[in-house]
Amino acid sequence: MAKLDFYGHATFGLTTEDDTRIIIDPFFAENPWTEVEVNKVEADFIFCTHGHFDHFADAIPLAKASGAKFVGSFELVEYVETQGVTDVHPMHIGGGWDFSFGRVKMVTAVHGGRVYGEGAEAYTTNPGGFVFDLGPGRRLYHAGDTGLTLDMKLLRDKVDIALLPIGDNFTMGLEDAVTAVEFIRPAIVIPCHYQTWPYIEQDPETFKTMVGDRATVEILEPGQSSYDF
């Protein structure tokens, strides 16, 4: 049994069957959804989809506090190494790797590539998403920040749980996120990247209604609910 915890925005904690603790897109200190302090978060791995502050701001502090391995694009890894993070694993879109807990593939996302952080002006990268293959019925896709893309059709029937942004303005909105569900055909959809700021105010219940019988939509309340799978 694996467990998924939602910290709000696009930050998730994934605990695998062997108790490996993974944090995806760590955003704690400035995240209005959570009061969790980054130095109290336990992690073995940190995966970052891209370098924008609301997905990457606490990656370096968390890596240093927890000793977790940082995983991201080659350019993100280059940057975190300049900031004193030494346990790293670079990836890029289309590539996969067999980690101790399962296989992870980095996939396409369509978004901005600027890297947030002190001295990061020289760094830019392709944003991406991650597909975590933890075994039959436990293939989880974190889309990162992305617009709707036809590349999502390549994930059709290869994903059991999809974490999709629905906030609009910076990413897919409700209608495009529903189309993404049609492209991917996951069993479970968990919406994220909404209501954090006025630009991305959306009602997840409306999204659930729009998805209808295409998939089961699980709406997680930050810090109050988790999803076991």
Stockholm file with secondary structure:
# STOCKHOLM 1.0

chainA/1-229         MAKLDFYGHATFGLTTEDDTRIIIDPFFAENPWTEVEVNKVEADFIFCTHGHFDHFADAIPLAKASGAKFVGSFELVEYVETQGVTDVHPMHIGGGWDFSFGRVKMVTAVHGGRVYGEGAEAYTTNPGGFVFDLGPGRRLYHAGDTGLTLDMKLLRDKVDIALLPIGDNFTMGLEDAVTAVEFIRPAIVIPCHYQTWPYIEQDPETFKTMVGDRATVEILEPGQSSYDF
#=GR chainA/1-229 SS CCEEEECSTTCEEEECTTCCEEEESCCCTTCTTCCCCGGGCCCSEEECSCCSHHHHTTHHHHHHHHCCEEEEEHHHHHHHHHTTCCSEEEECTTCEEEETTEEEEEEECCSCCBCCSTTCTTCBCCCEEEEEECSTTCEEEECCSCCCCGGGGGGTTSCSEEEEECCCSSSCCHHHHHHHHHHHCCSEEEEESCSSSGGGCCCHHHHHHHHGGGSEECCCCTTTCEEEC
#=GC SS_cons         CCEEEECSTTCEEEECTTCCEEEESCCCTTCTTCCCCGGGCCCSEEECSCCSHHHHTTHHHHHHHHCCEEEEEHHHHHHHHHTTCCSEEEECTTCEEEETTEEEEEEECCSCCBCCSTTCTTCBCCCEEEEEECSTTCEEEECCSCCCCGGGGGGTTSCSEEEEECCCSSSCCHHHHHHHHHHHCCSEEEEESCSSSGGGCCCHHHHHHHHGGGSEECCCCTTTCEEEC
//
